[in-house]
Amino acid sequence: MPPLSKSVLDSIDELAHRIPRNFLIGAATSSWQIEGSSTTRGRSIWDDFSAVHGNIRDGAMADPACDHINRWEEDLNLLSWLGVDSYRFSVSWPRVLTHGVGENNDSGLAFYDRLIDGLLSRHIEPVLTIYHWDLPSALETKGGWNWDGIGDAFAEYTEVLAKKFSDRVSMWATLNEPWCSAFLGYADKFMAPGKGDPAAGFEAAYRLLVGHAKSVEVLRQYNAKDVGLALNLTTFIAEDEGAKAAAHHMDGIMNRLWLDLLAGRGVPSDIMENSRQFTDWSFINDSDLAAISRPIDWLGINYYNPQRIASPNDDGAVGVGNGQRIDAFPGTPPITFAPKGPLTEMGWEVDAASLITTLVATQERLPNIPLYITENGGAFPDLIVNGSIDDQDRLNYYASHIDAALIAKERGIDVRGYFAWSLLDNLEWAEGWTKRFGLFHVDRATQERTAKSSAYFFRELNARRSK
Ligand code: IFM
């Protein structure tokens, strides 16, 4: 019997019966966060960034992460144990192309080949993300996502993957959370490559979408199934009148910029105006804009928390957590981040209702595109008691957000699936090992995986729903 109370089992039953038969339930990870074995691949910007003292909270680096390169079969067995339909993973660009372009690394490709076959033999659909932030260092030296050749390099990398895997991958995401790459990595210094230059942030945002467009074109040539991308979208809540203009601008940078470009409306005019102090946008051209707006088959939403802001308090603008950093929203008038409890360990407000408003707003801005929740989950302090981890906070987080996704679906929003972030406790980027999001606890010293109560929750949910 799983370590779940009768009332939790009853609520799982209620949720399970509302999940439509063809609704995908999965779990997600990304390459740099779990793979380890950095010496068997090329270097990425996250290897460079994590090597700088002070960039990662606890000094953690790519090795050993979760040693997934060696423990992948065990990890696929965890997915089978959970009973999920699909697994969303990312490919490490420098593992398949050491320098980003040029000669393939056959052993890197062979790893993903085994992984995909291993999923299929377990009847789990592979959902492949092409770029989840680990840009080859060799390309960053050319300017990274500010280099005008980056889109073609990304297309070349896409072709390597499409040639080899388009026959077996069920869904493709070109990019994961390009807002983080552009604005936390280029505008701000919180993530790799740590540029801290607002102009670079806007240019990176645009060039990421140019890369997406070129990647989609290649995937179409290889008849890849179900092509889309995952954005981190959310709802901005202004606590008072004085924060309204800032909320609109921040919503523009995090939500509307991406959705409007994808929908063919170009850069929102207010974002264009408010960013003139940083950039003249001379890197934009009409043919790229047309390519970016070509149809995709689905859009992924990575949702964790709303962004609640208020007029500045006496201390001025305050950044209270990962993603809640004013430098990542260049051009924002002074505000303070004002998340309301309960908060996760990341300092992120827990608010499932804002998932519904985010889904509704997204479908309005980009109509007729099926939506998936490609990431959702929470970091909470996990206590190991007699070898068990009873993570009720995380379990409740999942239950309330799956409920919200189903409410949105019941109200007519075309939501087709939900992926838990994350399968494993892993390297939480600049937070290192200090924040754990896993369904399975990973012991840093022994690499032992232990199912938390939230993993039992998913196992029960999957066992009780109709498939
Ligand atoms: O761990 C990250 C992931 O890589 C991208 N989305 C948010 C997660 C939690 O911060």
Boltz pocket constraint, residues with backbone or C-beta under 6 A from the ligand:
constraints:
  - pocket:
      binder: B
      contacts: [[A, 30], [A, 33], [A, 177], [A, 302], [A, 375], [A, 421], [A, 427], [A, 428], [A, 429], [A, 437]]
      max_distance: 6.0
